[in-house]
Amino acid sequence: MTAVQGRARVPAEAAERAAQLREAIRYHDYRYYVLDDPEIDDAAYDAMMRELQALEEAYPQLVTPDSPTQRVGGAPAAGFQPVVHPRPMLSLANAFSTDELRQFHRRVLSELDLPGDAPVEYTVELKIDGASVSIHYEEGLLVRAATRGDGETGEDITANIRTVRGVPLRLRAEESPPPFLEVRGEVYIPLSLLAELNAQREEAGEPLFANARNAAAGSLRQLDPAVTAARPLRIFVYGVGEAPEDWVAGQDEALTRLRALGLPVNPHRRKCTGIEEVIEWCRHWEENHHSLDYMADGVVVKVDDFELQRRLGRTSRHPRWAIAYKFAVEQARTKLEAIEISVGRTGALTPIALLSPVLLAGTTVSRASLHNEDYVREKDIRVGDMVVVQKAGGIIPEVVAVDLEARQGSPEPFTMPGRCPVCGAEAVRLEGEAVTRCTGVACPAQLRERLRHFASRSGMDIEGLGPVVIEALLERDLVGTVADLFFLTKEQLLTLPRMGEKSADNLLQAIDAARERPLRRLLRALGIRFVGERVAAILAEHFGSLHALARAGEEELQAIPEVGPKIAASVAAFFRQEQTRELLARLRQAGVKAAIEEDAAPREVGPKPLEGLTFVLTGTLPTMSRNEAAALIEAAGGRVAGSVSRSTHYVVAGEKAGSKLQRARELNIPVLDEEGLLAMVKDEAGN
């Protein structure tokens, strides 16, 4: 027998097996994320997931909205749509001492007109330092999710929440979920996984996340759900926003029911009678919260009974039935032994405090961030000082104050070096920026990131030269600059792990093809600060050759439309370095076409039918990518902007156009589809 859906015929055994796999995966997700008691190892779980994916690929009709394979899907969004919360997501009033907790208890008794010895029950829970979200289920199926926003209105992040492991796409049917249910939770990143994520970001030359809260919030607001899916997000559900009347009677019961439905609930909670029992529990976790693998910055105390909560009500900002007891920020005092300069993957010079080792928040700290030159000067931090250290967001140690009374003598104020301590190239701080950067193209500290950028699709597009191969090349000291890629031999490549004859030949062919890339691609690939695809194209169009660009001064560069002072200063600083001159000579020696063309003849300028017009692209076009459409517009003399304003002349909209299309309509700006854009280019050109 077969199950028939639409035109395709699905074998009954395939449909039955897919249903079994979906149910099994949901069960094991529940064991892992909710009960923290997995029954199978990762390999067995992955095998089930791969089998389900294979079945759904063979028979697309088997795909269901709540299938575990559907956590990531769809194109990146153009923007986030607003979502009005059925009930406001209020913030909490804070208590910073046990006396303030007792005052809260007295207010509760007074508002409820109860005697001072009344046995009020409280549910106390750890306060997770993450990003608050609201998740809606209908008939057990996840239908919508939103950020907290301003408490009244949030942003629709449904596609991103679906990627968060532990958020059930369908509630457990055996627990009879209510017909509608809105839950509130805190999305977070475990500290151990955040450390791994930061290590990966440092390796890639990306800025580190200073704390878990920023990392979680930023991950949830990614327009591309695939980016969110790559972040190790988790969730603890802490309450009910909307549910059928009398579904549960109190907070502790609600958390028990939510956990049974398959929603992750923090295991560390207690139902306490009276405020002294609450205080005892708060003190315990203030002393022990550093043992957790997530940020908990306090304890939330809630009157347990929902009827009492309704009687207590709320102010315009806070519920009167709850309060957050905040843990004190732990600090330590120690001596600053020295200041060293760290050079990051993108060339950023960061002052690092070398400290006499001191115990802080459960770990021994001997190094701390000093952020940048302005921070050191503002705090007047000098070598030999006694300083106060704390962990920013509980993760990264930082110096927050100096004990000036303990300063001995007159130590020299800190000054940022004018040369990179790693390679000796000029270190430049551009006007309006806080960070000083190395300008050396051969700086060993930056080489890994420069190679990745150079080989990337938006750079020289060297297929096969990924992070693993780059790492192997660096380990064997086979490349010292990006130009050395063009001198690699097959014999050298065959020494790399897992590099066979065919792979080596393919990589050499890709490197050889990169020699023919145009000037704009080379400029983009060189990694000049502020020179992206558009600026690279403008510079290539204006100068025509690398040689001519390298001779240009800041004033000449600033005279070019769309090249401002920061871009001009960055480009000029790049080309005046000795390392840059040596690199360009090496590229010419390698036969890179754009580097060889010394003084190209002025290019013939074709028709510019869109000159003076500004366009904004939104949505997915039928036959062109956004980059291709932007290149077409710019080749025709037009300008592509990122947002719609009154100076926009046309909006080009494709499928799934978002807020930009809505804004265009509000401003009465003409909207074109792809066909309209092509016709406009053709008609205006007179073709």
C-alpha positions, 0 to 999 in steps of 0.5 A: 500500500502507498500513502498518496499526497498530491501527485507523488506516491509515498510508500506506507513504510516510509511514511510510518518510519518518518513518523517514528523517527520524528517521535523518537527525536522529539522524545530524545530532545525532551530527555536531553534538554528538559530532563538533562538525562539523555538515553542515547549518545550523540552518534545515535541521535545524529544517525536518526536525524540523518535517516529522517532527512534522507526520507524527507529528501526522497519524499518531500511530502513527508515534511511537516512544520514541526519536523525536527529537520525544519528548525532552519529554513527559508531565506534571510528576512528583510526585517523584523515585524512588530508583535504586540504582546497580549499581556505586557512583558513587564520588568522587575523591581530590584532588591539589593539587600535582604532588608529590601526583600523584607520590605517587599514582603511587608508591602505584599502583606499590606496590599493583601491586608494580611497579618504580619505572620501570615504564611505567604508562599513564594516561588523563588527561581534563578534569574538567568541573564539572557534575552527574554522571549515570548513563544505562542503555541496553538493546539500544541504547535509553535506558531509565533515567537517574539522578543520582549521589546519595550514590554508592550511590543516586540519583534517577530523572531519565529524563524530564529526561535525555531532554531533554538535546541530545546524549544519544542516545535510541538508540545508533548501530546501525551500531556494534553497541551491546552488549545492556546498557550503563551510562555515566557522564557530566557534564551541564553548561551552556556558559558562553556559554549560561549567560551568556544564561540569566542575562541572561534570568533577570535580565530576568524578575526571577529569581535568577541562577545563581552557577555552571555546576554549580548551574545544571546540577544544579538543571536536572536536578532539575526536576519538570517536564521542560519546564523542563529542556528550556528550559535549554541543557544538554549532556553529556560521557560520561566512563566505563562503569559496567556493560557486558558483560565484556571489551567494552573493555580500558581507559579510552581504548578505552572513550571511543573506543567510546562516541564511536562509539556516538554519545555525546558525549565530551570531545575533550581527553584524552591517553593518557600513559606515566608520571607526568611526561607526566601532569604536563606535560598538567595544567600545560598545561590549568591555564594554558589552561582559561580558553579553554574554553566550559565549567567545567573545574576540574581534570584526572582521572588514571586508570590506563588498563588495566581489569585494573589498575584491578580489581587496585588496587580502591577504598576506601569512598569513592574508587577507588585507580586515579584521582585529580583534580588540581585547578586553583588558584583564580585571584585578583587584588588591586585597589583598591575605588574605590566601592560602588554599589547595584544594584536588581534586577527584584524590588526587591532592593538589592545592593551592587556593588564598583567596582574599579580594572580588573584582569585575572582568569581571562582577562578584565578585571574592574572590578565585583564582587558584594558579595552583601548588607549582612551580607557587607560587614560580616562582611568589613569591606569599605570604600571605598579598601581593597585587596581580593582578587577571584576568580570564583565558579564561574569566572563572577561576580566577587566580593570574598573578602577585604580586605588590612587591613594596607594600609588607609589612615586610617579609612574609614566602614563601609558602611551599606545605604541606607534609601531606594531609590536609583532611586525613593526609596521606603522600602527594607525588610529584613525580620527573618530575611532578608539582602536589603533590598528597595525597596517602591516599586510605581512603581520604574522598576527593577522596572516590567518585572517588575511588569507581567509579574506583573500581567498573568500568568494567576495575576494579572489574566490579561490575554491578549495582554500578553506580554513582547514587548508589555510591552517595546514599551510600556516603550520608548515610555514608555507605562506608568509603573505597572501602573495605566497599562495601563487608560488605554492607547488604541487609537491608542497600541497601534497604534504598537507593532511588529507590532500590528494593528487586531485585535490592538489590539482584542483587547488592549483587551478583555482589559484591560477584562475585567481591571477585573472581577477579584475582590479576591484576584486584584488582591492577587496581581497587585500583587506584594506580597512573600509574598502568593501565591494562598492568602494573597491569598485569605485577606486578601480574605476577611478584609477584604472591600475593598482600602481596609480592608486598606490601613488594617490594621496589623501586629498586626491582620494577624498576628491572621489565621490563617496570616498570620505576622510576615513576611507582616504586615510585608511587607503593612504596609510595602507599603500605607504607601508613598506610591507605593502610595496613588497607585497605588490611587487610579489604579486606582480612577480606572481603574474597577478593581472591586476598587479601587473597593469601599471598604468592602464589606459583610461577606460572607455566610459559606456552609457550611464542611463541611471546616473544620479538615481538612487535605488534600494533593493529588497526581497528575492528577485527572479533571476538575479541575486541582490549583488548582481542587481546592484552591480547592474545599477552601478554599472549604469551609473546608479547608486545602491543604498541600504535603506529607504529615505526621501532621497531614494528614487526607486525601490526594486522589490522581489518576492518576500519584500519586507519593511523597505517596500512598506516604507517606499509606499509610505513615501510614495516612492516608485517600486520596480520589479526585476523586469521593470529595472531591466527595461529602465536600463535598456530604455534609458540607454536608448537600446 
